[in-house]
Amino acid sequence: MNPGITGMYCISCGADFTVGDHPFGCDHCRRRGTPASLSIRYADPFVLDQGRRGMARYPARLPYADGELPSLGEGDTPLVSLPRLAGELGLGQLLVKNEFQNPTGSHKDRMNPLIVARARQQGYETVAAASSGNEGVSLACYAAAAGLRCVIVATSGMDPLWQQAILATGAEIVLTETAPARWDYIKERVDRGEWFSATNLIDPPVGSACFGVQGYKVLAYELYEQMPEGLAQYILVPVGRGDLLWGLYEGFAELREAGLIGRLPALVAVEPFPRLERVTSAADCARHYPGAYGATPSIGGDTVTVQSLLALQRSGGFAASADQRLVPAAIRRMAGQGLYLEASSALPIACLEQLIGGGTVARGSRVVLVATSHGFKNVPDRAQA
């Protein structure tokens, strides 16, 4: 583990914690009914290793170094300019961060090398996740690369496309009738010390394993390096429970602390229906917000997290949603620019058009869309409904 780690802290109340996994987040906030994630303190300043690429380029602010990671070549994804679409929307610049070019086709590949490294260091033989999609495939692949057993707990409606990919790695799949039942199934084995969980286990939820979420900071570091002329004003991020959103915020905050940037871009949480849009305090994060998300299951669910709220508040950002009926047109709009995206990754363009039309995003702005997964993962009836 990185010798520069000095401890951990609650991202909400600031309480200090010893270095550990803390799968249920901050004890103090949880007792108040507003569970919050923990993050890691580092003593060493932010530095770039100019001779490396991907995760290995930023050793000072990650919990594990390159030699401990079961790397499959994740990170260093391209930032692609879409000048024609920018012109149609009246933007100064529109760019897409192609996270689907990670090894298993999604941004989850930034998190799982660190999760697997942590589990292996702590002596676990089994890693597990509650997932019916990208996270399940990614964790299964990285566990296989590290020689660990992997169990993915999914709902009974899991698409065969995902099942096939997970089973091909040698991982196991357990199906439950409801999403909350997945958490209960894994939690029982975590409590017995048998499994290391990559994902949240409680309701109200916290983020995924805190060591893994640190990997999402690298996306912010890469954007800084890829935009030497200055960061965009807005970054639109598809959001479920906000692991990627928080990682981006924390990465940009570290860059500002290091004096490398003067301001943070406004992070925009893209949702399938209003959830975070209705949240103003940590207490609101303890509630459930039902709505339709069948066309965008990767960012579905009726819960929100404190980490999502704080990432928006501290970056000067906000949440936005687009109706599910706009998903097919959004997929076609992006595919017409050469980028065939998973439905959840295409939704930001629908939100962006609404935000420009309503004046929330000014014409002439510079905007980045984070494309979290490619369209070959689309289930046909969802993508075309």
RASULFEN-V409042 format. One record per backbone hydrogen bond with DSSP energy under -1.0 kcal/mol. NH is the residue of the N-H (numbers start at 1). CO is the residue of the C=O. If there is no record, write none. Layout:
BEGIN
nh:NH co:CO
nh:NH co:CO
END
This chain:
BEGIN
nh:2 co:63
nh:5 co:2
nh:6 co:41
nh:8 co:17
nh:9 co:39
nh:10 co:15
nh:11 co:37
nh:14 co:10
nh:17 co:8
nh:25 co:22
nh:26 co:36
nh:30 co:26
nh:31 co:27
nh:32 co:28
nh:33 co:30
nh:34 co:29
nh:39 co:9
nh:41 co:7
nh:43 co:4
nh:49 co:57
nh:50 co:48
nh:52 co:49
nh:57 co:54
nh:58 co:55
nh:68 co:65
nh:69 co:66
nh:71 co:69
nh:80 co:96
nh:82 co:94
nh:86 co:82
nh:87 co:83
nh:88 co:84
nh:89 co:85
nh:91 co:86
nh:92 co:365
nh:93 co:365
nh:95 co:367
nh:96 co:80
nh:97 co:369
nh:98 co:78
nh:99 co:97
nh:99 co:371
nh:101 co:98
nh:102 co:99
nh:105 co:102
nh:107 co:372
nh:109 co:106
nh:110 co:107
nh:111 co:108
nh:112 co:108
nh:115 co:111
nh:116 co:112
nh:117 co:113
nh:118 co:114
nh:119 co:115
nh:120 co:116
nh:121 co:117
nh:122 co:118
nh:123 co:120
nh:124 co:119
nh:127 co:149
nh:128 co:196
nh:129 co:151
nh:131 co:153
nh:137 co:133
nh:138 co:134
nh:139 co:135
nh:140 co:136
nh:141 co:137
nh:142 co:138
nh:143 co:139
nh:144 co:140
nh:145 co:141
nh:146 co:142
nh:148 co:143
nh:149 co:125
nh:151 co:127
nh:152 co:172
nh:153 co:129
nh:154 co:174
nh:156 co:176
nh:158 co:155
nh:163 co:159
nh:164 co:160
nh:165 co:161
nh:166 co:162
nh:167 co:163
nh:168 co:164
nh:169 co:166
nh:170 co:167
nh:171 co:166
nh:172 co:150
nh:174 co:152
nh:176 co:154
nh:182 co:179
nh:184 co:180
nh:185 co:181
nh:186 co:182
nh:187 co:183
nh:188 co:184
nh:190 co:186
nh:191 co:187
nh:193 co:190
nh:194 co:189
nh:196 co:126
nh:198 co:128
nh:209 co:198
nh:213 co:209
nh:214 co:210
nh:215 co:212
nh:216 co:213
nh:217 co:214
nh:218 co:215
nh:221 co:217
nh:222 co:218
nh:223 co:219
nh:224 co:220
nh:225 co:221
nh:226 co:222
nh:227 co:223
nh:230 co:227
nh:233 co:366
nh:234 co:366
nh:235 co:266
nh:236 co:368
nh:237 co:268
nh:239 co:270
nh:246 co:242
nh:247 co:243
nh:248 co:244
nh:249 co:245
nh:250 co:246
nh:251 co:247
nh:252 co:248
nh:253 co:249
nh:254 co:250
nh:255 co:251
nh:256 co:252
nh:257 co:253
nh:258 co:254
nh:259 co:256
nh:260 co:255
nh:266 co:233
nh:268 co:235
nh:269 co:318
nh:270 co:237
nh:271 co:320
nh:278 co:275
nh:279 co:276
nh:286 co:283
nh:287 co:284
nh:289 co:302
nh:296 co:293
nh:299 co:296
nh:300 co:297
nh:309 co:305
nh:310 co:306
nh:311 co:307
nh:312 co:308
nh:313 co:309
nh:314 co:310
nh:315 co:311
nh:317 co:312
nh:318 co:267
nh:320 co:269
nh:322 co:271
nh:326 co:323
nh:327 co:324
nh:330 co:326
nh:331 co:327
nh:332 co:328
nh:333 co:329
nh:334 co:330
nh:335 co:331
nh:336 co:332
nh:337 co:334
nh:338 co:335
nh:339 co:334
nh:342 co:373
nh:346 co:342
nh:347 co:343
nh:349 co:346
nh:351 co:347
nh:352 co:348
nh:353 co:349
nh:354 co:350
nh:355 co:351
nh:356 co:352
nh:357 co:353
nh:358 co:354
nh:359 co:356
nh:360 co:355
nh:361 co:355
nh:364 co:90
nh:365 co:362
nh:367 co:93
nh:368 co:234
nh:369 co:95
nh:370 co:236
nh:371 co:97
nh:372 co:370
nh:374 co:105
nh:375 co:340
nh:377 co:374
nh:378 co:375
nh:382 co:379
nh:383 co:379
nh:384 co:380
END
